[in-house]
Amino acid sequence: MTSTYHGKSSTSTRNFVVITKQTEKRLRNTGNIMAGLPLFENTALGQMRDGMTKDEMVAHYDSFAELYDEETAKRDYKGPRICAEALAKWLGDRKTSCILDVAAGTGLCAEELRKLGFTSIDGLDPSQRSLDYARSKNRYNKYICDFVGANHTSDIDDDSYDAVSCCGGFILGAMEPDCLRDLIRFVRPGGYVCITTRNNYLTTVKAYSGGKLEAAMLELQNKGFWEQVSRDVVPGYHPGIDAVIFVYRVLR
């Protein structure tokens, strides 16, 4: 698979801080959701905002790629494990199931999927430097640098995968509801799409607030493209921050 988009790179900065328990408590109590990604102040991700361009979003992730795993580990980021375990409940043979990890980043979700016995995992992300880091860890079978969404046509063929995982893609400044149709398109009928993000983003991110994200999901269900098989809110996405997990079965 050839890559069709390479985002801008920017010089990495090492001006990062470890978030203390006191800072975590302050962020949770103030609900400071829209000032970048909470718990990631003073990092490139702390500059994420609603309304940023795709190139700006990619530049933030490019600049943070080499430090992403280290910094998320310091913040006890469990989203990839939560997403992988949720998808594993629904998929069949783990040795033969083909998974596309959308918003793959550095490959943390793939790492968790491999721990569960999955071996055929491709990664799609618009940040080339994130994918380069994932390649250095041998986390995917294929590395696809591309966007998804209504205003972009991916090179990936219809019905190519048994499942799509998407952890941390529907966040501030990143994927919007018009990306859902592509996630369905990539999956064979009978396969699954698993979307995991922070539960509070459903009400605090402009593109999803007022029920817009779940309304888009329901519209696609009413049109017969997929059906919801589970929707769960679980603790521990980050300390004190819940995850919401959507799993859909693709129908056509």
LINWOGI-V703662 format. One record per backbone hydrogen bond with DSSP energy under -0.5 kcal/mol. NH is the residue of the N-H (numbers start at 1). CO is the residue of the C=O. E is the energy in kcal/mol with one decimal. If there is no record, write none. Layout:
NH:CO:E + NH:CO:E
//
This chain:
4:145:-1.2 + 5:145:-1.6 + 7:126:-1.0 + 13:63:-0.5 + 16:14:-1.7 + 19:17:-0.5 + 24:20:-2.4 + 25:21:-2.4 + 26:22:-2.1 + 27:23:-2.5 + 28:24:-2.3 + 29:25:-2.5 + 30:26:-2.3 + 31:27:-1.2 + 32:27:-1.1 + 33:31:-2.5 + 36:34:-1.6 + 36:48:-0.6 + 37:45:-1.5 + 38:36:-0.7 + 40:37:-2.0 + 43:40:-1.2 + 46:40:-0.6 + 46:43:-0.9 + 47:44:-1.4 + 48:45:-1.3 + 52:49:-1.2 + 57:53:-2.3 + 58:54:-2.6 + 59:55:-2.3 + 60:56:-1.9 + 61:57:-1.9 + 62:58:-3.1 + 63:59:-2.2 + 64:60:-0.8 + 64:61:-0.5 + 65:61:-0.8 + 65:62:-0.8 + 67:64:-1.2 + 68:64:-1.1 + 68:65:-0.8 + 69:65:-0.5 + 71:67:-2.8 + 72:68:-2.6 + 73:69:-1.9 + 74:70:-1.6 + 75:71:-0.9 + 76:73:-1.7 + 77:72:-1.8 + 78:76:-0.6 + 78:237:-2.5 + 79:237:-0.8 + 82:78:-2.4 + 83:79:-2.7 + 84:80:-2.6 + 85:81:-2.4 + 86:82:-1.9 + 87:83:-2.3 + 88:84:-2.3 + 89:85:-0.9 + 90:87:-1.8 + 91:87:-1.5 + 96:93:-0.6 + 97:93:-1.8 + 99:97:-0.5 + 99:120:-2.6 + 100:163:-2.4 + 101:99:-0.6 + 101:122:-3.2 + 102:100:-0.8 + 102:165:-2.8 + 103:124:-1.4 + 104:101:-0.5 + 104:124:-2.5 + 107:104:-2.1 + 111:107:-2.0 + 112:108:-1.7 + 113:109:-2.5 + 114:110:-2.6 + 115:111:-1.5 + 116:112:-1.0 + 116:113:-0.6 + 117:114:-1.6 + 118:113:-2.0 + 119:94:-0.9 + 120:97:-0.6 + 121:119:-0.9 + 122:99:-2.7 + 123:142:-2.6 + 124:101:-2.7 + 125:144:-2.2 + 128:126:-0.9 + 131:127:-2.0 + 132:128:-2.6 + 133:129:-1.9 + 134:130:-2.3 + 135:131:-2.6 + 136:132:-1.8 + 137:133:-0.9 + 137:134:-0.8 + 138:135:-1.4 + 139:134:-1.8 + 141:121:-3.2 + 144:123:-3.2 + 144:142:-0.5 + 145:143:-0.6 + 146:125:-0.7 + 146:144:-1.0 + 152:149:-1.5 + 154:152:-0.6 + 159:185:-2.7 + 160:157:-0.7 + 160:186:-1.0 + 161:186:-2.3 + 162:98:-2.4 + 163:98:-1.3 + 164:192:-2.3 + 165:100:-2.0 + 166:194:-2.0 + 167:102:-0.5 + 168:166:-0.5 + 168:196:-2.6 + 171:169:-1.6 + 174:171:-1.8 + 175:169:-2.1 + 179:176:-2.4 + 180:177:-1.7 + 182:179:-0.6 + 183:179:-1.6 + 184:180:-2.0 + 185:181:-2.3 + 186:182:-2.0 + 187:184:-1.4 + 188:161:-3.0 + 190:250:-3.5 + 191:188:-2.5 + 192:162:-1.8 + 193:248:-2.4 + 194:164:-2.9 + 195:193:-0.5 + 195:246:-2.7 + 196:166:-2.7 + 197:244:-1.8 + 199:242:-2.2 + 201:198:-1.2 + 202:199:-1.5 + 203:200:-1.3 + 204:200:-1.4 + 205:201:-1.6 + 206:204:-0.5 + 208:205:-1.7 + 209:205:-2.4 + 211:202:-0.7 + 211:208:-0.5 + 212:208:-0.7 + 212:209:-1.0 + 213:208:-1.1 + 215:211:-2.4 + 216:212:-1.9 + 217:213:-1.9 + 218:214:-2.4 + 219:215:-2.4 + 220:216:-1.8 + 221:217:-1.6 + 222:218:-2.9 + 223:219:-1.4 + 224:221:-1.7 + 225:220:-2.4 + 226:220:-0.6 + 227:249:-2.1 + 229:247:-2.7 + 230:247:-1.6 + 232:245:-2.2 + 234:232:-0.5 + 234:243:-2.3 + 237:241:-1.7 + 238:241:-1.2 + 239:75:-0.6 + 241:238:-2.5 + 243:234:-3.6 + 244:197:-2.6 + 245:232:-3.1 + 246:195:-2.9 + 246:244:-0.5 + 247:230:-2.5 + 248:193:-2.5 + 249:227:-3.0 + 250:191:-2.8 + 250:248:-0.5 + 251:225:-2.8 + 252:225:-1.4
//
